[in-house]
Amino acid sequence: MTRFLILDGYNLIGALERYATRQTGSLDRSRELLINDALKAAGWTGRKIIVAFDAARSPDPGRTELRAGGAVRIIYSAPGESADDVIERLIRNDGNAYTICTADFALQRAALANGAARSIPREFADLLDELPALTRTPDVPFRARVSDRLSPEALQSLEKLRREAEGR
């Protein structure tokens, strides 16, 4: 069974320093940074991620957007509806398929009551810190080489084999 991670969008933006508007410059940039982090986390973990945002502050209320072939789904709640309402509606039918990441205690309780797992924003930040440097900073060019992942002893053995093969 696929287990989805649901991020309570603006709740995480308010809870984690990396998304603070004094760091990013605007709420729009904070929102895009969170979405980009969700894309990185989905790519690294293989989990599908849903990011729910409240309509009051969203650019386009009531819209759902898929990114990375559906690995990340962004949901902007409908007018008069909160992100909490969206999340509760998602988990109501099959809570066992979801983990909810929020600092909102009431939403955590609702998640547990519906059979969903819960996590706190710090756990999402820890996940991001565990991502490989390439994933954290995609602007840096990277060329993967097998030799980068081998021990010095293994490299010496391979070099010895190569020299023996050339000497034949």
Contacts in CASP RR format, 6 or more apart in sequence:
PFRMAT RR
TARGET T0000
AUTHOR 0000-0000-0000
METHOD contacts of the structure
MODEL  1
MTRFLILDGYNLIGALERYATRQTGSLDRSRELLINDALKAAGWTGRKII
VAFDAARSPDPGRTELRAGGAVRIIYSAPGESADDVIERLIRNDGNAYTI
CTADFALQRAALANGAARSIPREFADLLDELPALTRTPDVPFRARVSDRL
SPEALQSLEKLRREAEGR
1 96 0 8 1.000
1 97 0 8 1.000
2 47 0 8 1.000
2 48 0 8 1.000
2 97 0 8 1.000
3 47 0 8 1.000
3 97 0 8 1.000
3 98 0 8 1.000
3 99 0 8 1.000
4 47 0 8 1.000
4 48 0 8 1.000
4 49 0 8 1.000
4 50 0 8 1.000
4 97 0 8 1.000
4 98 0 8 1.000
4 99 0 8 1.000
5 41 0 8 1.000
5 47 0 8 1.000
5 48 0 8 1.000
5 49 0 8 1.000
5 50 0 8 1.000
5 98 0 8 1.000
5 99 0 8 1.000
5 101 0 8 1.000
5 119 0 8 1.000
6 49 0 8 1.000
6 50 0 8 1.000
6 51 0 8 1.000
6 52 0 8 1.000
6 87 0 8 1.000
6 90 0 8 1.000
6 91 0 8 1.000
6 98 0 8 1.000
6 99 0 8 1.000
6 100 0 8 1.000
6 101 0 8 1.000
7 34 0 8 1.000
7 38 0 8 1.000
7 49 0 8 1.000
7 50 0 8 1.000
7 51 0 8 1.000
7 52 0 8 1.000
7 101 0 8 1.000
7 102 0 8 1.000
7 124 0 8 1.000
8 52 0 8 1.000
8 83 0 8 1.000
8 84 0 8 1.000
8 87 0 8 1.000
8 100 0 8 1.000
8 101 0 8 1.000
8 102 0 8 1.000
8 103 0 8 1.000
8 104 0 8 1.000
8 107 0 8 1.000
9 31 0 8 1.000
9 34 0 8 1.000
9 51 0 8 1.000
9 52 0 8 1.000
9 53 0 8 1.000
9 83 0 8 1.000
10 53 0 8 1.000
10 54 0 8 1.000
10 57 0 8 1.000
10 83 0 8 1.000
11 83 0 8 1.000
11 102 0 8 1.000
11 103 0 8 1.000
11 104 0 8 1.000
11 107 0 8 1.000
11 121 0 8 1.000
12 19 0 8 1.000
12 34 0 8 1.000
12 101 0 8 1.000
12 102 0 8 1.000
12 103 0 8 1.000
12 121 0 8 1.000
12 124 0 8 1.000
13 19 0 8 1.000
13 20 0 8 1.000
13 27 0 8 1.000
13 30 0 8 1.000
13 31 0 8 1.000
13 34 0 8 1.000
14 20 0 8 1.000
15 103 0 8 1.000
15 121 0 8 1.000
16 121 0 8 1.000
16 122 0 8 1.000
16 124 0 8 1.000
16 125 0 8 1.000
17 23 0 8 1.000
18 33 0 8 1.000
18 37 0 8 1.000
18 125 0 8 1.000
18 128 0 8 1.000
19 30 0 8 1.000
19 33 0 8 1.000
19 34 0 8 1.000
20 30 0 8 1.000
21 27 0 8 1.000
21 29 0 8 1.000
21 30 0 8 1.000
23 30 0 8 1.000
24 30 0 8 1.000
24 33 0 8 1.000
27 57 0 8 1.000
28 59 0 8 1.000
31 53 0 8 1.000
34 51 0 8 1.000
35 51 0 8 1.000
35 67 0 8 1.000
35 72 0 8 1.000
35 74 0 8 1.000
37 124 0 8 1.000
37 128 0 8 1.000
38 49 0 8 1.000
38 51 0 8 1.000
38 72 0 8 1.000
39 67 0 8 1.000
39 68 0 8 1.000
39 71 0 8 1.000
39 72 0 8 1.000
40 128 0 8 1.000
40 131 0 8 1.000
40 135 0 8 1.000
40 136 0 8 1.000
40 138 0 8 1.000
41 47 0 8 1.000
41 49 0 8 1.000
41 124 0 8 1.000
41 127 0 8 1.000
41 128 0 8 1.000
41 131 0 8 1.000
42 48 0 8 1.000
42 49 0 8 1.000
42 68 0 8 1.000
42 71 0 8 1.000
42 72 0 8 1.000
43 68 0 8 1.000
43 71 0 8 1.000
43 135 0 8 1.000
44 131 0 8 1.000
44 132 0 8 1.000
44 135 0 8 1.000
45 127 0 8 1.000
46 71 0 8 1.000
48 70 0 8 1.000
48 71 0 8 1.000
48 72 0 8 1.000
48 73 0 8 1.000
49 71 0 8 1.000
49 72 0 8 1.000
49 73 0 8 1.000
50 72 0 8 1.000
50 73 0 8 1.000
50 74 0 8 1.000
50 75 0 8 1.000
50 90 0 8 1.000
51 72 0 8 1.000
51 73 0 8 1.000
51 74 0 8 1.000
51 75 0 8 1.000
52 75 0 8 1.000
52 77 0 8 1.000
52 83 0 8 1.000
52 86 0 8 1.000
52 87 0 8 1.000
53 74 0 8 1.000
53 75 0 8 1.000
53 76 0 8 1.000
53 77 0 8 1.000
53 83 0 8 1.000
54 77 0 8 1.000
54 82 0 8 1.000
54 83 0 8 1.000
55 61 0 8 1.000
55 62 0 8 1.000
55 76 0 8 1.000
55 77 0 8 1.000
55 78 0 8 1.000
55 79 0 8 1.000
55 80 0 8 1.000
55 81 0 8 1.000
55 82 0 8 1.000
58 76 0 8 1.000
58 77 0 8 1.000
59 76 0 8 1.000
60 76 0 8 1.000
61 76 0 8 1.000
61 77 0 8 1.000
61 78 0 8 1.000
61 79 0 8 1.000
62 75 0 8 1.000
62 76 0 8 1.000
62 77 0 8 1.000
62 78 0 8 1.000
62 79 0 8 1.000
63 75 0 8 1.000
63 76 0 8 1.000
64 73 0 8 1.000
64 74 0 8 1.000
64 75 0 8 1.000
64 76 0 8 1.000
65 73 0 8 1.000
65 74 0 8 1.000
65 76 0 8 1.000
66 72 0 8 1.000
66 73 0 8 1.000
66 74 0 8 1.000
67 73 0 8 1.000
67 74 0 8 1.000
75 83 0 8 1.000
75 86 0 8 1.000
77 83 0 8 1.000
77 85 0 8 1.000
77 86 0 8 1.000
84 104 0 8 1.000
84 106 0 8 1.000
84 107 0 8 1.000
84 110 0 8 1.000
87 100 0 8 1.000
87 102 0 8 1.000
87 107 0 8 1.000
87 110 0 8 1.000
87 111 0 8 1.000
88 107 0 8 1.000
88 110 0 8 1.000
88 114 0 8 1.000
90 98 0 8 1.000
91 98 0 8 1.000
91 100 0 8 1.000
91 110 0 8 1.000
91 111 0 8 1.000
91 114 0 8 1.000
91 115 0 8 1.000
91 116 0 8 1.000
92 114 0 8 1.000
95 111 0 8 1.000
95 114 0 8 1.000
95 115 0 8 1.000
95 116 0 8 1.000
96 115 0 8 1.000
96 116 0 8 1.000
97 116 0 8 1.000
98 111 0 8 1.000
98 116 0 8 1.000
98 117 0 8 1.000
99 116 0 8 1.000
99 117 0 8 1.000
99 118 0 8 1.000
99 119 0 8 1.000
100 107 0 8 1.000
100 108 0 8 1.000
100 111 0 8 1.000
100 116 0 8 1.000
100 117 0 8 1.000
100 118 0 8 1.000
100 119 0 8 1.000
101 118 0 8 1.000
101 119 0 8 1.000
101 120 0 8 1.000
101 121 0 8 1.000
101 123 0 8 1.000
101 124 0 8 1.000
102 108 0 8 1.000
102 111 0 8 1.000
102 118 0 8 1.000
102 120 0 8 1.000
102 121 0 8 1.000
103 120 0 8 1.000
103 121 0 8 1.000
108 118 0 8 1.000
111 117 0 8 1.000
111 118 0 8 1.000
112 118 0 8 1.000
128 136 0 8 1.000
133 140 0 8 1.000
134 140 0 8 1.000
134 142 0 8 1.000
147 155 0 8 1.000
150 158 0 8 1.000
END
